[in-house]
Amino acid sequence: MDGEIDPFHPPARRRRGIELPGWLAGLLDAGVVSDDPLVCRAQRFTNIAAFALALNAIGHLLTNALHDFHTLAALNLYNLVIAGLYLALPCLHRFGETVAANALILLSLAGHTFVVFAMGTESNLHVYFTLAGFILFLVGVRHWRNFLVLYVLCGAALIASMMLASEDGFILAQDEAFRHRMALQSLLSAFLLNGAVIASVLTALDRAERDLQHEYERSELLLTTILPSSIAERLKADRNNRIADSLDNVAVLFADLAGFTPAAAKVSPVDLVDYLHRLFSRIDALCEVHGVDKIKTIGDAYMAVGGLREDGGPGVRRIGRLALDMLEVAKQEKLSGQTLRMRVGIHYGPVVAGVIGDRRMTYDMWGDTVNYAARLESYGIPGRIHVSQPYRDAALESFDFERHGVLDIKGFGERETWFLTGVKED
């Protein structure tokens, strides 16, 4: 129904951040088979790096082929082969968390060292070694030792290139203009690769933060649906604090359905559960409207309390208005075509309340006030609100009452009780 809160499907939130097209998201997930989100993220980064390096190799291939295809044939063949190997790397994810990442780094390290020595330091191709910091995104923080080994190898390759490689290399050593053009291309490629990797990392981080916020909102909403809102706020403020309160003036309501057991025996389980779901969901919504706190349901019984949020009169009035609306809602819902009338009992007084349990925590109440309210419901009449003398005295200015008489109530003796009949006209 409208206004009903579903803790498992929180209200739609405005989506923020970068949303990738479906085909691109599928491409980045190529070969990823792990159920671990951290492993999946690292392997997606590996895919991004592999595809970016493949495009970079193809770019160099085209540039070299247009400049001097025959002289640079060995280099062209290298770029073609390594581009294909990069594109095939996602197939290695199934063999382990970091297999593809390690293969990517070692392949790049060996191949690129060859290229730097072939073309010389004037080509500035050794600038690609400075991207080694991104290895951490590929292997993941959990494999930091693996990262350190690869990072040191890349640093060693950079130092070796700077110290041992010649300026001109051994391919097209006399073509200074070509090496300058390669230097420009390598710097631009490093610039683009930096941007692509950083953008992918920030996109993944943004998505992770939004997912975390979504789960946080879901857990917060779930907590406020199983506990009264004021209690949920206290529990969130200090989860280690044991909540145990002595409350002096609260109005406790019990309600159940007259004739529920024989009626339930005549319908299917699906129809029975659907009926209770509809009925109690509407009553839950009424609790929100009237500012009353639902405590629990047991079978066809419903328990609520007014006065947790404020002391005295407001809670008394809220619980009375809820009781009147509950009778109307019960008339509107049908169980296999049959209308079940509701009995309601209300008492006003002190209770002890607290949260019990760790894994499946509940908020409950104890004391004579609770027991007497339950007795009033069981001694009540279907379709009527049976209340105690203390509740009637506290709510007399707000509601009309009809005297029921003196009853001998089990465990409490003879007590005068009343029926709440309606809201008093101003």
N, C-alpha and C positions, 0 to 999 in steps of 0.2 A: 504494500500500500504506500501511498505518498507519505513521505516523512519518515518511513522506516529506515533504520540504520542497519546496514549489513557490514559487520566487522571484517568479513573476508573479501569484500569488494568495496573499498572506500570510494567516496565520491570522486568523479573524474577530476583530475588536476590538469592545469595547463601545462603542456609539455614544453620543456625548454631544451636548448642545446642542439647539436647537429644531429640530424636524422639521416642516415645513409640510405641510398636507394637499395632496394632488395637485392638486385643483381650484384652490387658492390659488396654488400654485407655477406652474401653467399660466397663471393670470391675470397674475401678475407678469412672466412671460416673453412676454407678448403683443407681437407685432411685432418681437421681438429676433431678428435673423438673422445677426449677426456671429459669427465663430469666435474672435475675440479675447476672452479671459475678462475683461479689464479693461473693454473696451467693453460687453460684456454686463452686467457689474455696474453700470456707470454708467447704462445704459439701463433696467435693472430699478429703480434708484433713481428714475429719471424717471417710470416707470410708477407707482411707489408714491406719489410726490408728486402726479402727475396725478389718480389715483383719490382721494387724500385731499382735494385741493382741490375735486374734483367733489362729494364728499360734504359738504364744508363749504359750498359754494355752494347745494346742495340744502337743507341745514339752514337757511341764511339765508332761502332762498325760502319754506320752510314757516313760519318765524317771521314773516316780513313779510306773507305771505298771511293768516295768522290775525289779524294786528293790524289791517291796513287794506289790503285787496287792491287797491281802485281807486286810492287815492292813491299807493300804492307800485308801481303797475303797471309803470312804466319800470324800477324796480329789480328787480322780479320777473322781467321779461323778460330783463334783463341776467344775473341768476343762472341762469336756465334755459338761455340760449344759451351762457354760459361753461362751465356744467357739461357740456353736450354737446361743446363744443370740447375740454375737458380729457379726456373719455373717448375722443375720436378721436385724441388725440396719439400713441399707440403706433403708428399707421399711418405716422408720419413716420420711424420708425427706419430704414427701408430706404433712405432718401435720404442718409444720412450719420450719422456717429457722434453728433454733438451737435445735429442739426437739431431733433429733438423737444424736447430740453432747452432750447435757445435759444427755440423757439416758446413753450414753457411759461412761461419767465421773462418774456419780453416781453409775452405775453398777460396774465399776472398783473399785471405792472407797470402796463400801460396801463389795464386794467380796474379795478384796485384804486385807482389814483390817482383815477379818476372817482368811485368809490364814497366815498372819503374826503372829497372835495370836496362830494359830494352830501349826505352825512349829517353832516359836520362832525367836528371833532376830539373833541367830547364823546362820540362813539360809540366812541372808542378803536380804530377799525378800522385806523389806521396802525400798530398793533402788529404786524401781519402783515409789515411791511417788515423787522422785526428777524430774520425767518427767512432772510434773504439768505445767511447763512453756509453754509446747506445747498446752495447752488448748486454748490459745489465737488464734492459727491457726484454731482451730475447731469451735469456736463460732464467730470469726471475730472481728476486731478492733471496729466495730460499736457497739458491745455488750460487751464493756469493763467492765461494772458493773457485768454482768453475769460471766465474766471471774474472776473478783476479788472474788466473792462469792465462786466459785468452787476452786480457787487457795488457799483461806484461809482454806477451808474444807480439802484440800489435806495436807496443812501444819499442820493442827490440827491432822489429822490422823497419820502423820509422828511422831509428838511429842508424841502422845498417845502411839504409838507402841514402841518408844524408852523408854518411861517412865513406861508403864504399862505391856507390854508383857514380858513374861519370856524369858530367853535365849534359853531354850530347847523346849518350847511349850508343847502341850498335846498330840501330835501324834508322835510316835517313839522318845520319849524324850531321850532314852538311845543311839540312833543311831547317834553318833557324826559324823561319816564318811559321812552319808547320808546328814546331814545338811551342811557339808562342800562342798559336791558335789552340793547341791542346791544353796549354796552361789556362787560357781563358775558359775553355769548355769544362775543365776539371773544377775550376773555382765555382763556376755557375752550377755545375752538377752537385757539388758539395753543398752549395747554398740551398738548392732545391731539395736535396735529400734531408738536410737539417729541418727545413720547413715541413716536409712531408712526415717525417718521424715525430717531430714535436706536435704537429697537428693531430696525428693519430693517437699519440699518448694523451694529449689533453682531451680529445674526444672520448677515449676510453675512460679517463678519469671522471669526466663530466657524467658519462652514463652510469658509472659505478656510484657516484655520489647521489644521482637521482634515484637509482635503485635502492640505495641505502636509506634515503629519505622516505621513499615509498614504504619500505619495510618498517621504518620507525613509526610512520603515521599509522600503518596497519596495526602494529603492536600497541600503540597508544590508544587507538580506537577500540581495539579488542579489550584492553584493560578497563576502559571506561564503560564497556558494556557488561562486563562480569562483576564490576564493583561499582558502588555509588560514586558519583563524580568527585565528591569531596574526599572520599577515602582514597580513590585512585590518585588524586593530586598529592595527598600526604605520602602515599606509597612511592610515587615517582620521586618525591623530594628526598626520601631516605628509604631505600629498599631494605636496609638492614634494621629499620626501626620496627619493633613489634607493636602493632596497632591494637590497643585494648582500651576501651572507653567505658566510663560510667555516665550514662545519659539520664537526666532527671525527668524531662518532659518530652516524650515522643508519643505519637499516635501510631499504633500498630494495627494493621489490617490483614485479616485472613479471608480468603474467598475460595469456594469450590463450587462445582456444578452438581446440582441435585439430579439424581438418576443417571449419573455418568456411567457407572459400572455396568448396569444392564444394557444401556444404549451402546456402549463400546463393544459388548460381546456380539452385537448384531451387524457390525460393519467390518470392512477389511482394514488391515493395519495401515494401508496407505491413506484411506479416507479418515481414519482416526487421527493420524499424525497431522494430516493436512488441516483438519478442523482445529486442533489445538494450536497449530502454528498460526493460523489466521487469527484466532481469538486472542492468544497471548501476545502476538505481534501488535495488534491494535491496542491492547492494554499497555504494553510497553511504551507505545507512542503517547498514550494518555498520561503516563507517568512523567514523560518529558514535558508535555504541555502544562501539567499542573505543578511541576517541581517536586514530585514525589519520588522517592528512591525505591526501586524494586530490589527485594532481597533475594528471593529464590522462587522457583516453582518445584512442586513435588507432585508428580502425577497430574491430576486436574486441579490441584490447589495452588493458589497464588498468594504470596506474602509481599507486602509493601509497607513502607514506614514514612511518616511525615514528621519533620522536625529535626532531621540530621543537619539541615543547612541553616536552620534558625530555631530558636527556642520558643515554645509557647504557642500563641494563637495562629500564626501563619501555617504551621505544620498541621494543626487541627483542621483548619479550613481546607487546606490542600487535599488532605486525605478524605475528607467528606465529599468534596466535589469529584474526586476520583471514583469513590464508591458509587455515586449516583450515575456517573458515566459508564461504569463497568456493567451495571444492570442493563443499560440501554444497548451496549455492545453485545452482551450475551443474548439479547432478544433478536439481534440482527443476524447472528451466525447460526447456521443449521448443521447438524450432524445427520447426514443421510435423510434430510427432509424434516428432522425433528429438532425442535427448539428446546434447549436445556436452560432452565432458569438457574441463576446464581445465588448462592447464600453468601452473605458478607457479615463478618464480625469485626468490631473495632473497640479497642480499649486504649486508655491514655494513662501513662505513668512512667516510672523509671525502668531502664533496662541496662544490661551489660552487653556490649557489642565489641566485636573484634574480627580480625582477619586470621583465619586458620589455614594451615597447609602451606607447602612450598611449591610443589610442581603444579597442583591444581587448587589454587587458593580460592577460598570463598569468604564472603563477609556474612556473619551470622549474628543473631541476637539471642539472649537468654534472660530468664527471669519470670516472675509471676505475671508481669504485664503481657509478655508473649504468650504464656500459657493461657491466661484468661481470655485474650483475644481469640485464640484458637477454640476455646470452649464456647465463646459467644457465637462463633461461626457454626459450630456443630449443633448448638441448641437453637439455631436460627430457623427462619422460614424461607423457603425458596422465593426469590424475587424481592427480598427485603433486606435492609441493612440493620443488623442487631448490634446495639452499642451499649456500653456500660454507663453507669451513673457518672463516674469521673469524666468520661468523654462528653457526655451530654452537658455537664456543668461547664466544661471548657469551651464548648461550641454553641452554647445556647443563643448567643447573639448573632450567629451566622446561619443556623439551620432550624427547621421545624422538627419537632419530635412527637412521637406518639408513645404513651406509656404501654409497656408490654406486661409489666407486673413483676412480682417477686418469684424468682426461680431458685430451686435448689440445685446449684451447679456443682458438679463433681469436683472435689478438691478445694472448693471455695465456699461452700455453704450457701445459705440463702442470700441472694443479691437481687436488687431491683435493676431491671434492664429496660431499654427503650428501643424504639425503631426510629431511625432517621428517615424522614419522609420527603424532605426537599429543602431547597435554599430559601431562607427567610426573605420575604419581600422587604425592600427598604422603605 
